[in-house]
Amino acid sequence: MTRDADGQIIRTGETDAEDQEQQDDGSQSAVESALLHFSSPRDPATIAAFLRTRVYRPESLVWLEGYEARRKWRFENGITGLVATPYDTEVPVGVVNYPLGRWEAQQRRAARTGDLEDRRRILLDEEGMVWEPGDEAWETKLAFFRSYHRAHGHLAPRQDAIWGQTEAEAQPVGRHMANLRRKGGLGKDVERAEARAAQMTAIDPDWACPWPLDWQRHYAVLRDLAAEEPGGMLPHIEPGVLFEGDDLGAWMVRQQKPATWAQLTEEQRERLTGLGIAPVAQPAPDPAGKNTTEAGVEKLSAPFQRGVTAYAQYIAREGKTTVPRPHTEHITIDGAEHTVKLGAFATNTKQRLERLTHHQRTVLREAGVEWA
């Protein structure tokens, strides 16, 4: 810096550089001030972490925004240690929601390709970053299940169900759920499997119910319908009323049949009773030894009755009417145990369907045999 003959300051290139540096420092100070007010209040640990991540290059602002959003989310949720951020997690930042889960997935991809700076990896390690690709895939799948549950109210899709909020995101959710419910479906590592089971339970406590998903799906739909009725009780639903391909009325009738009701667990019965669904009484035999029905038809033979009882038990458990030919079913009638060759009974009965009486067909349909 020099002065002219009149004493005025003459600015040199060096001075211009100094002024530019002061301007840059001012800009950086403004950035730092904004970042320090990212959320409030600030504790000493947060301030210390900020000072370690001072912004020296403009491109660092984008990364630091995600890092700060991650720290904020963990602090507000009381999270410490090695915990993955769910893929669909968003954090309110100002007037927008920051896509934290996707940002974290980007850091994993950058680490795998060698594009993540060591200093950034160290910072994320200190904040409990999960780097395992398997865990990343699992978090993505959890987000997918949460999305399905929000839309349907349950995690009991049909075996062939496809779900996705967009066509590009569509996945076979029915097959995914069936695989998870199998033995070892959550992985061989016991500790990891228990953690994943807890995450699934947080989405839907009935995701791993001990009864078939077909039963759980029908119940969940009716439960949600009953919630809108006075007293939480279902009105009468006629067979033929469909919801997403499921005949709700026929299912309700089937649950009320004594043969089906007898095969339900105590918890299943309690759930149905809570919706106002109760078993119907069996018709008493007339003095001549024949069942009294509206059609006045003859009493069914003992083998046919055992076959129908076994069929109803199988449908209630498996949620389907297709029976493998060699399959046998064990049933109990009046305290006596019976072994029924159900596969052969189903095949033979279907082949001679045209020769069955009206009453026999009615009994089969009431047991849930749709093809009858």
C-alpha positions in Angstrom: 0.0 0.0 0.0 1.5 3.5 -1.0 0.3 7.1 -1.1 0.5 9.6 -4.0 1.8 13.1 -3.9 -1.5 14.3 -2.4 -1.3 11.7 0.3 -4.1 9.5 -1.1 -3.8 5.8 -0.8 -2.9 3.9 -4.0 -4.2 0.3 -4.0 -1.8 -2.2 -5.4 -2.4 -5.8 -6.6 -1.2 -7.1 -3.2 -3.8 -4.9 -1.5 -6.5 -6.1 -3.8 -5.6 -9.7 -2.9 -5.8 -8.8 0.8 -9.2 -7.2 0.3 -10.4 -10.2 -1.6 -9.2 -12.5 1.2 -11.1 -10.3 3.7 -14.2 -10.6 1.5 -13.8 -14.4 1.4 -13.3 -14.5 5.1 -16.5 -12.5 5.5 -18.4 -14.9 3.2 -17.0 -17.8 5.1 -18.0 -16.2 8.4 -21.5 -15.7 7.1 -21.6 -19.4 6.1 -20.3 -20.4 9.5 -22.8 -18.2 11.2 -25.6 -19.8 9.3 -24.3 -23.3 10.0 -24.0 -22.5 13.7 -27.6 -21.7 13.7 -28.5 -24.9 11.8 -30.5 -25.9 14.9 -30.7 -24.8 18.5 -29.7 -25.1 21.2 -26.1 -25.9 20.5 -24.1 -27.9 23.0 -20.3 -27.8 23.3 -19.9 -31.2 21.5 -21.8 -29.9 18.5 -19.8 -26.7 18.4 -16.6 -28.7 18.6 -17.7 -31.0 15.8 -18.5 -27.9 13.7 -15.0 -26.4 14.3 -13.5 -29.7 13.1 -15.5 -29.4 9.9 -14.9 -25.7 9.0 -15.8 -25.0 5.4 -12.7 -24.2 3.3 -14.2 -25.0 -0.1 -17.7 -24.1 -1.4 -18.4 -27.7 -2.5 -18.1 -28.8 1.1 -21.3 -27.0 2.0 -23.5 -29.7 0.4 -21.8 -32.5 2.3 -21.8 -30.6 5.6 -25.5 -30.0 5.3 -26.1 -33.8 5.2 -23.7 -34.4 8.0 -25.4 -31.8 10.2 -28.8 -33.2 9.3 -27.6 -36.6 10.4 -26.3 -35.4 13.7 -29.5 -33.5 14.3 -31.7 -36.6 13.6 -29.6 -38.8 15.9 -29.6 -36.3 18.7 -33.4 -35.7 18.5 -34.1 -39.4 18.5 -31.6 -40.3 21.3 -29.6 -42.5 18.9 -26.0 -43.4 19.8 -23.7 -46.1 18.6 -23.7 -48.0 15.3 -27.2 -47.5 13.9 -28.2 -47.3 10.2 -30.5 -44.5 9.1 -33.7 -45.8 7.4 -33.6 -45.1 3.7 -36.8 -43.1 3.8 -35.8 -40.8 6.7 -36.3 -37.1 6.1 -35.2 -34.3 8.5 -36.9 -30.9 8.6 -34.4 -28.3 7.7 -35.9 -24.8 7.5 -39.0 -25.1 5.3 -38.0 -28.3 3.5 -37.4 -32.0 4.5 -33.8 -33.1 3.9 -33.6 -36.6 2.4 -31.2 -37.9 5.0 -31.6 -41.6 4.3 -30.7 -41.2 0.6 -27.8 -38.9 1.5 -26.4 -41.7 3.8 -26.8 -44.2 1.0 -24.8 -41.9 -1.3 -22.0 -41.9 1.3 -21.9 -45.7 1.2 -21.7 -45.7 -2.6 -18.9 -43.1 -2.5 -17.0 -45.2 0.0 -17.3 -48.3 -2.1 -15.9 -46.4 -5.2 -13.1 -44.7 -3.3 -14.6 -41.2 -3.7 -15.2 -40.5 -0.1 -12.5 -38.5 1.6 -10.8 -40.0 4.6 -11.6 -37.1 6.8 -15.3 -37.5 6.0 -15.3 -41.2 6.6 -13.7 -40.6 10.0 -16.4 -38.1 11.0 -19.1 -40.5 9.9 -17.5 -43.4 11.8 -17.5 -41.4 14.9 -21.3 -40.8 14.4 -22.1 -44.5 14.1 -22.2 -44.9 10.3 -23.2 -48.3 9.0 -21.1 -49.2 6.0 -22.2 -52.8 5.3 -23.9 -53.1 1.9 -26.2 -55.8 3.3 -27.5 -53.4 6.0 -28.1 -50.7 3.4 -30.2 -53.2 1.3 -32.1 -54.1 4.4 -32.9 -50.5 5.3 -34.1 -50.0 1.7 -36.4 -53.0 2.1 -37.7 -51.7 5.5 -38.7 -48.5 3.8 -40.5 -50.5 1.1 -42.4 -52.4 3.8 -43.3 -49.2 5.7 -44.7 -47.8 2.4 -46.9 -50.9 1.9 -48.1 -50.9 5.4 -49.1 -47.2 5.3 -51.2 -48.0 2.2 -52.8 -51.2 3.3 -52.7 -51.3 7.1 -51.0 -54.7 7.3 -48.0 -56.8 6.2 -50.0 -59.8 5.0 -50.1 -59.4 1.2 -51.3 -62.1 -1.2 -48.5 -64.4 -2.4 -48.6 -62.9 -5.9 -48.9 -59.2 -4.7 -46.8 -56.6 -6.4 -46.3 -53.2 -4.7 -44.5 -49.9 -5.5 -45.4 -46.3 -5.3 -44.3 -46.0 -8.9 -44.0 -48.6 -11.7 -40.2 -48.4 -11.5 -40.3 -49.2 -7.7 -42.8 -52.2 -8.1 -41.5 -55.3 -6.3 -43.1 -58.7 -5.4 -44.0 -57.8 -1.8 -45.9 -61.1 -1.3 -42.8 -63.1 -2.1 -40.7 -60.9 0.1 -42.9 -61.4 3.1 -43.2 -65.2 2.5 -39.4 -65.4 2.4 -38.9 -63.4 5.6 -41.4 -65.6 7.5 -39.5 -68.7 6.6 -36.9 -70.2 9.0 -33.7 -68.2 8.7 -35.5 -65.6 6.5 -33.9 -62.7 8.5 -30.4 -64.1 8.1 -28.2 -66.6 9.9 -26.7 -64.2 12.3 -28.9 -64.5 15.4 -28.2 -61.0 16.8 -28.8 -59.4 13.5 -32.0 -61.5 12.9 -33.4 -60.4 16.3 -32.7 -56.7 15.5 -34.4 -57.1 12.1 -37.4 -58.9 13.7 -37.8 -56.0 16.1 -37.7 -53.5 13.2 -40.4 -55.5 11.4 -42.5 -55.7 14.6 -42.3 -51.9 14.9 -44.0 -51.7 11.5 -46.6 -54.4 12.1 -46.8 -56.5 15.3 -48.5 -59.2 13.3 -46.0 -59.6 10.5 -44.9 -62.9 11.8 -48.2 -64.1 13.2 -48.4 -67.9 13.8 -51.4 -68.3 11.5 -51.5 -68.0 7.7 -51.0 -64.6 6.1 -54.2 -65.2 4.1 -56.2 -65.3 7.4 -54.3 -62.2 8.8 -55.0 -60.2 5.6 -58.8 -60.8 5.7 -58.9 -60.1 9.5 -56.9 -56.9 9.1 -59.2 -55.5 6.4 -62.3 -56.3 8.4 -60.7 -54.9 11.6 -60.1 -51.6 9.8 -63.7 -51.6 8.5 -65.0 -52.3 12.0 -63.1 -49.4 13.4 -65.4 -47.1 11.4 -68.6 -48.8 12.7 -70.5 -48.0 16.0 -69.0 -50.0 18.8 -66.3 -51.4 16.5 -68.6 -54.3 15.4 -68.9 -55.4 11.8 -72.2 -55.3 10.0 -73.3 -58.4 8.1 -71.3 -58.8 4.9 -72.8 -60.9 2.1 -70.6 -63.5 0.4 -69.5 -62.1 -2.9 -68.4 -58.7 -1.5 -64.8 -58.4 -2.8 -61.9 -56.3 -1.6 -58.7 -56.5 -3.7 -59.7 -59.9 -4.9 -60.6 -61.3 -1.4 -64.2 -62.4 -0.8 -64.8 -60.9 2.7 -68.3 -62.1 3.1 -67.5 -65.8 2.2 -64.5 -65.6 4.6 -66.6 -64.4 7.5 -69.1 -67.2 6.9 -66.3 -69.7 6.8 -64.9 -68.6 10.1 -68.3 -69.0 11.7 -68.6 -72.7 10.7 -68.0 -75.0 13.7 -65.4 -77.0 11.9 -63.4 -73.9 11.0 -63.8 -72.3 14.4 -62.6 -75.4 16.1 -59.3 -75.2 14.2 -58.6 -71.5 15.2 -56.2 -70.6 18.0 -57.6 -68.9 21.1 -56.1 -65.6 20.0 -57.8 -65.9 16.6 -61.1 -66.5 18.2 -60.7 -63.6 20.5 -59.9 -61.3 17.6 -63.0 -62.4 15.7 -65.2 -62.1 18.7 -63.9 -58.6 19.1 -65.4 -57.8 15.7 -68.7 -59.4 16.5 -68.0 -62.7 14.6 -69.1 -65.8 16.5 -69.6 -69.5 15.5 -73.0 -70.6 14.4 -74.7 -73.6 16.2 -74.6 -76.9 14.4 -78.0 -78.3 13.4 -79.2 -81.0 15.7 -79.9 -84.4 14.1 -83.6 -85.4 13.8 -85.1 -88.5 15.5 -84.7 -90.5 12.2 -80.9 -89.9 12.3 -80.9 -87.3 9.5 -79.6 -83.8 9.7 -82.4 -81.2 9.5 -81.7 -78.6 6.8 -83.7 -76.2 4.8 -83.4 -78.6 1.8 -84.3 -81.6 4.0 -81.5 -83.7 2.6 -80.0 -86.9 3.9 -77.3 -87.2 6.5 -73.7 -87.1 5.2 -71.6 -90.3 5.3 -68.9 -90.5 8.0 -66.0 -90.6 5.5 -67.4 -87.5 3.7 -67.8 -85.7 6.9 -64.2 -86.5 7.9 -63.0 -85.4 4.5 -64.8 -82.0 4.8 -63.6 -81.4 8.3 -60.0 -82.2 7.2 -60.4 -79.9 4.2 -61.8 -77.0 6.4 -58.8 -77.4 8.8 -56.4 -77.4 5.9 -57.9 -74.3 4.3 -57.9 -72.4 7.6 -54.2 -73.2 8.1 -52.8 -72.9 4.6 -55.2 -70.3 3.1 -55.7 -72.2 -0.1 -57.8 -75.1 -1.6 -55.1 -76.8 -3.7 -54.0 -79.9 -1.8 -51.0 -82.0 -2.9 -52.1 -85.5 -3.9 -50.1 -87.4 -1.3 -51.0 -85.0 1.6 -52.7 -86.4 4.7 -54.4 -84.4 7.4 -54.8 -85.4 11.1 -58.1 -84.3 12.7 -60.0 -84.8 15.9 -63.8 -85.4 16.0 -65.6 -85.9 19.3 -62.3 -86.7 21.0 -61.3 -89.4 18.4 -58.3 -88.8 16.2 -58.5 -89.6 12.5 -56.0 -89.5 9.6 -57.6 -88.4 6.4 -55.9 -88.8 3.0 -56.9 -85.3 2.1 -55.1 -85.1 -1.2 -57.0 -88.1 -2.6 -60.3 -86.9 -1.1 -59.9 -83.5 -2.7 -59.0 -85.0 -6.1 -61.7 -87.6 -6.1 -64.4 -85.2 -4.9 -63.6 -82.7 -7.5 -63.7 -85.3 -10.3 -67.1 -86.5 -9.3 -68.4 -83.0 -8.5 -71.4 -83.3 -10.9 -72.6 -86.4 -9.0 -72.6 -84.7 -5.6 -75.9 -83.8 -4.0 -76.9 -80.2 -3.4 -76.3 -80.7 0.3 -72.8 -82.1 -0.2 -71.8 -79.2 -2.4 -73.2 -76.7 0.1 -71.2 -78.3 2.9 -68.0 -78.1 0.8 -68.6 -74.5 0.0 -69.2 -73.6 3.6 -65.9 -75.3 4.5 -64.2 -72.9 2.1 -63.9 -75.1 -1.0 -64.4 -72.5 -3.6 -64.5 -74.9 -6.6 -67.5 -76.6 -5.1 
